[in-house]
Amino acid sequence: MDSFYELLKRRRAVRSYTGERVPRETLERIARAARRGPNAGYSQGLRLLVVDDPQTIEQLAAMQEDEGSQAWFGKAAAHILVLTREQDYHDRYNQPDKLAVTGGVEVVWPVPFWHVDAGAALMLVWLAALEEGLGAGVYGVPVEEDARWRELLAIPGDLTIVVGVTIGHPAADPDWDRATSAFSQRRRAQDEVVRWNRWSS
Ligand SMILES: Cc1cc2nc3c(=O)[nH]c(=O)nc-3n(C[C@H](O)[C@H](O)[C@H](O)COP(=O)(O)O)c2cc1C
């Protein structure tokens, strides 16, 4: 079995799938992995919507404008929508044990922790997919598309769509995949992104 570091070397955004189905049990294990993520104050605002119904996947694909995205979305065995319920965080941080350390008022959020937790969950989904011998890719839902997605997937207003993760058996990359960011952007050097002890000298 691959070590964690070996697994990580294989992680890349997969946007091309064979169309082969993935059993429910596998998707359930992947979804369960996401629940193992850290979350601020144990607020547990994470929600996952696993879309494995072929007809719904086809509808998601049909909503895409370019052929590359249509094939990417349509051939995936599943989409896992990573959702967050921000209100769970406000509720949790207004409980007495939290208020006791923040002077009786809700904490001033350094960054939106509900997005941080969703990011951690998306990574767990991705790594679990790799562990299952599958590939994964991630996409954002454009703001102007949000209402259509909500309607199609019956997502209520108190849940925010953070990202979608496609999962499936990887296929050879079509040419359009090479035009995406990872091919056009250089990887930043280690010493540009990792520094020790003090950021500036
Ligand atoms: C929050 C987020 C949103 C992303 N949205 C898209 C997207 O809409 N379309 C897309 O093709 N890739 C998207 N990606 C994938 C990135 O382009 C990809 O992870 C990045 O280029 C690095 O490539 P790699 O994952 O293969 O290492 C997204 C990734 C993240 C983390």
The ligand as a Tripos MOL2 file, in Angstrom:
@<TRIPOS>MOLECULE
LIG
   31    33     1     0     0
SMALL
NO_CHARGES

@<TRIPOS>ATOM
      1 C1        -11.1150   25.9730   -4.4910 C.3       1 LIG1
      2 C2        -10.6980   25.3850   -5.8290 C.ar      1 LIG1
      3 C3        -11.4440   25.6610   -6.9470 C.ar      1 LIG1
      4 C4        -11.0830   25.1170   -8.1810 C.ar      1 LIG1
      5 N1        -11.8640   25.3640   -9.2540 N.ar      1 LIG1
      6 C5        -11.5670   24.7820  -10.4290 C.ar      1 LIG1
      7 C6        -12.4330   24.9550  -11.5380 C.ar      1 LIG1
      8 O1        -13.4840   25.6130  -11.4440 O.2       1 LIG1
      9 N2        -12.0900   24.3680  -12.7100 N.ar      1 LIG1
     10 C7        -10.9470   23.6270  -12.8420 C.ar      1 LIG1
     11 O2        -10.6850   23.1200  -13.9370 O.2       1 LIG1
     12 N3        -10.1160   23.4080  -11.7840 N.ar      1 LIG1
     13 C8        -10.3960   23.9770  -10.5940 C.ar      1 LIG1
     14 N4         -9.5900   23.7560   -9.5060 N.ar      1 LIG1
     15 C9         -8.4110   22.8660   -9.6430 C.3       1 LIG1
     16 C10        -7.1150   23.6530   -9.7160 C.3       1 LIG1
     17 O3         -7.0080   24.3170  -10.9610 O.3       1 LIG1
     18 C11        -5.9430   22.6910   -9.5200 C.3       1 LIG1
     19 O4         -6.0690   22.0500   -8.2600 O.3       1 LIG1
     20 C12        -4.6250   23.4530   -9.5820 C.3       1 LIG1
     21 O5         -4.4070   23.9430  -10.8870 O.3       1 LIG1
     22 C13        -3.4430   22.5780   -9.1990 C.3       1 LIG1
     23 O6         -3.3930   21.4390  -10.0270 O.3       1 LIG1
     24 P1         -3.3410   19.9820   -9.3610 P.3       1 LIG1
     25 O7         -4.5310   19.8780   -8.4470 O.co2     1 LIG1
     26 O8         -3.4040   19.0280  -10.5290 O.co2     1 LIG1
     27 O9         -2.0490   19.9030   -8.6110 O.co2     1 LIG1
     28 C14        -9.9310   24.2990   -8.2840 C.ar      1 LIG1
     29 C15        -9.1930   24.0140   -7.1350 C.ar      1 LIG1
     30 C16        -9.5820   24.5310   -5.9190 C.ar      1 LIG1
     31 C17        -8.7800   24.1710   -4.6850 C.3       1 LIG1
@<TRIPOS>BOND
     1     1     2 1
     2     2     3 ar
     3     2    30 ar
     4     3     4 ar
     5     4     5 ar
     6     4    28 ar
     7     5     6 ar
     8     6     7 ar
     9     6    13 1
    10     7     8 2
    11     7     9 ar
    12     9    10 ar
    13    10    11 2
    14    10    12 ar
    15    12    13 ar
    16    13    14 ar
    17    14    15 1
    18    14    28 ar
    19    15    16 1
    20    16    17 1
    21    16    18 1
    22    18    19 1
    23    18    20 1
    24    20    21 1
    25    20    22 1
    26    22    23 1
    27    23    24 1
    28    24    25 2
    29    24    26 1
    30    24    27 1
    31    28    29 ar
    32    29    30 ar
    33    30    31 1
@<TRIPOS>SUBSTRUCTURE
     1 LIG1         1 GROUP 0 **** ****
